[in-house]
């Protein structure tokens, strides 16, 4: 939209662990969210060869209305692999931005400072915006990072093995930890062949834990770890104790 008001600015302070790159400045509108990352579809695209610490979709900056219906901005981390830091503090979920806030993409990553110019007078804002022919939410930087021929030929570890760039995201996968525990118990059960007591104890603990995991996922409410562990141990002890025959008698002979 021609004559669009720009009131938020991102000014790059440092390039992190990749010195020698130009410092850029971006202009943000107050009616569109801005995604920063290495993905070419992001609004602010960081060079994937230089900023390997940055995730493909690292963070988003969006405008929100305050109690006085004035535009403000908030920053949200998009489950990035190396985290987003606001004034040195790790961003959990979303946090409000104020002018002068320092944004860092990962530790020792590129740093930006946020500037809010929304307190300028409307007349000056309108006059300055009428002279601009910007049609996008982000004004393009005046300088592009120049990549030398040697650096263009370099291939980073995260490009060869993309799984390393999302290392922290693996712990959030639903079945990663259950899969690891399943393999662990299978190995233990193979090692316990010929030992009926140990084998029965292992399979009892595994089945009890698997059942509790399914119930936990269906319930969707967080529970203390000691509750789950005590339930699993109690269930396993019941399966290898004489109390099991009582349950068999009740559920097989009396209840039917």
For each residue, the residues with C-beta under 8 A, 3 or more apart:
1: 4 135
2: 133 134 135
3: 129 130 132
4: 1 29 31 129 132 134 135 137
5: 29 30 125 126 129
6: 9 27 28 29 30 129 132 134 139
7: 28 29 30 71 116 117 118 120 125
8: 27 28 29 30 61 63 73 114 115 116 117 118
9: 6 25 26 27 28 114 115 116 117
10: 25 26 27 28 44 61 103 112 113 114 115
11: 23 25 26 112 113 115
12: 15 23 24 25 110 111 112
13: 23 102 111 112 113
14: 23 110 111
15: 12 18 19 20 21 23 50 51 110
16: 51 53 104 105 106 108 109 110 111
17: 53 108 109
18: 15 21 50 51
19: 15
20: 15
21: 15 18 47 50 145
22: 143 144 145 146
23: 11 12 13 14 15
24: 12 141 142 143
25: 9 10 11 12 141 142
26: 9 10 11 44 138 139 141
27: 6 8 9 10 134 138 139
28: 6 7 8 9 10 34 61 73 137 138
29: 4 5 6 7 8 32 63 137 138
30: 5 6 7 8 63 71 73 118
31: 4 63 137
32: 29 63 137
33: 60 61 62 63
34: 28 43 44 60 61 62 137 138
35: 39 41 42 43 44 57 59 60 78
36: 42 43 44 46 54 58 59 60 61 105
37: 42 44 45 46 54 55 56 57 58 59 78 80
38: 42 45 46 47 48 51 54 55 56 58
39: 35 42 45 56 57
40: 45
41: 35
42: 35 36 37 38 39 45 56 57
43: 34 35 36 137 138
44: 10 26 34 35 36 37 138
45: 37 38 39 40 42
46: 36 37 38 50 51 54 105 110
47: 21 38 50 51 145 147
48: 38 51 52 54 159
49: 52 147 151 152 154 156
50: 15 18 21 46 47 145 147 151
51: 15 16 18 38 46 47 48 54 105 109 110
52: 48 49 156 157 158 159 165
53: 16 17 82 105 106 107 108 109
54: 36 37 38 46 48 51 58 80 82 105 106 109 110
55: 37 38 58 78 80 81 82 165 166
56: 37 38 39 42 165
57: 35 37 39 42 60 78 80
58: 36 37 38 54 55 77 78 80 84 105 106
59: 35 36 37 75 76 77 78 80 84 91 103 105
60: 33 34 35 36 57 75 76 78
61: 8 10 28 33 34 36 73 74 75 76 97 114
62: 33 34 73 74 76
63: 8 29 30 31 32 33 71 72 73
64: 71 72 73 74 96
65: 69 70 71 72
66: 69 70 71 72
67:
68:
69: 65 66
70: 65 66 118
71: 7 30 63 64 65 66 118
72: 63 64 65 66 96 97 116
73: 8 28 30 61 62 63 64 96 97 114 116
74: 61 62 64 94 95 96 97
75: 59 60 61 84 86 91 94 95 97 103
76: 59 60 61 62 91 93 94 95
77: 58 59 80 83 84 91 92 93
78: 35 37 55 57 58 59 60
79: 169 172
80: 37 54 55 57 58 59 77 83 84 105 106
81: 55 106 165 166 167 168 169
82: 53 54 55 105 106 107 109 168
83: 77 80 90 91 106 107 168
84: 58 59 75 77 80 90 91 103 104 105 106
85: 88 89 90 91 103 104 105 106 107
86: 75 89 91 95 97 101 102 103 104
87: 101 102
88: 85 102 104
89: 85 86
90: 83 84 85
91: 59 75 76 77 83 84 85 86 94 95
92: 77 95
93: 76 77
94: 74 75 76 91
95: 74 75 76 86 91 92
96: 64 72 73 74
97: 61 72 73 74 75 86 101 114 116
98: 101 114 116
99: 114 115 116 117
100: 113 114 115
101: 86 87 97 98 113 114
102: 13 86 87 88 111 112 113 114
103: 10 59 75 84 85 86 111 112 113 114
104: 16 84 85 86 88 107 109 110 111 112
105: 16 36 46 51 53 54 58 59 80 82 84 85 109 110 111 112
106: 16 53 54 58 80 81 82 83 84 85 109
107: 53 82 83 85 104
108: 16 17 53
109: 16 17 51 53 54 82 104 105 106
110: 12 14 15 16 46 51 54 104 105
111: 12 13 14 16 102 103 104 105
112: 10 11 12 13 102 103 104 105
113: 10 11 13 100 101 102 103
114: 8 9 10 61 73 97 98 99 100 101 102 103
115: 8 9 10 11 99 100
116: 7 8 9 72 73 97 98 99 119
117: 7 8 9 99 120
118: 7 8 30 70 71
119: 116
120: 7 117 124 125
121: 124 125
122: 125 126
123: 126 127
124: 120 121 127 128
125: 5 7 120 121 122 128 129
126: 5 122 123 129 130
127: 123 124 130 131
128: 124 125 131 132
129: 3 4 5 6 125 126 132
130: 3 126 127
131: 127 128
132: 3 4 6 128 129
133: 2
134: 2 4 6 27 139
135: 1 2 4
136: 139 140
137: 4 28 29 31 32 34 43
138: 26 27 28 29 34 43 44
139: 6 26 27 134 136
140: 136
141: 24 25 26 144
142: 24 25
143: 22 24
144: 22 141
145: 21 22 47 50
146: 22
147: 47 49 50 151 152
148: 151 152
149: 152 153
150: 153 154
151: 49 50 147 148 154
152: 49 147 148 149
153: 149 150
154: 49 150 151
155: 159 160
156: 49 52 159 160
157: 52 160 161 164
158: 52 161 162 164 165
159: 48 52 155 156 162
160: 155 156 157
161: 157 158 164
162: 158 159 165 166
163: 166 167 170
164: 157 158 161 167
165: 52 55 56 81 158 162
166: 55 81 162 163 169 170
167: 81 163 164 170
168: 81 82 83 171 172
169: 79 81 166 172 173
170: 163 166 167 173 176
171: 168 176 177
172: 79 168 169
173: 169 170 176
174: 217
175: 178 179
176: 170 171 173 179 180
177: 171 180 181
178: 175 181 182 210 213
179: 175 176 182 183
180: 176 177 183 184
181: 177 178 184 185 206 209
182: 178 179 185 186 206
183: 179 180 186 187
184: 180 181 187 188
185: 181 182 188 189 202 203 205 206
186: 182 183 189 190
187: 183 184 190 191
188: 184 185 191 192 202
189: 185 186 192 193 199 202 203 206
190: 186 187 193
191: 187 188
192: 188 189 195 198 199 202
193: 189 190 199
194:
195: 192 198 199
196: 199 200
197: 200 201 240
198: 192 195 201 202
199: 189 192 193 195 196 202 203
200: 196 197 203 204 239 240
201: 197 198 204 205 236 240
202: 185 188 189 192 198 199 205 206
203: 185 189 199 200 206 207
204: 200 201 207 208 235 236 239 240
205: 185 201 202 208 209 232 233 236
206: 181 182 185 189 202 203 209 210
207: 203 204 210 211 235
208: 204 205 211 212 231 232 233 235 236 239
209: 181 205 206 212 213 228 232
210: 178 206 207 213 214
211: 207 208 214 215 235
212: 208 209 215 216 228 231 232 235
213: 178 209 210 216 217
214: 210 211 217 218
215: 211 212 218 219
216: 212 213 219 223 228
217: 174 213 214 220
218: 214 215
219: 215 216
220: 217
221:
222:
223: 216 227 228
224: 227 228
225: 228 229
226: 229 230
227: 223 224 230 231
228: 209 212 216 223 224 225 231 232
229: 225 226 232 233
230: 226 227 233 234
231: 208 212 227 228 234 235
232: 205 208 209 212 228 229 235 236
233: 205 208 229 230 236 237
234: 230 231 237 238
235: 204 207 208 211 212 231 232 238 239
236: 201 204 205 208 232 233 239 240
237: 233 234 240 241
238: 234 235 241 243 244 247
239: 200 204 208 235 236 244
240: 197 200 201 204 236 237 244
241: 237 238 244
242: 245 246
243: 238 246 247
244: 238 239 240 241 247 248
245: 242 248 249
246: 242 243 249 250
247: 238 243 244 250 251
248: 244 245 251 252
249: 245 246 252 253 254
250: 246 247 253 254 255
251: 247 248 254 255
252: 248 249 255 256
253: 249 250 256
254: 249 250 251
255: 250 251 252
256: 252 253
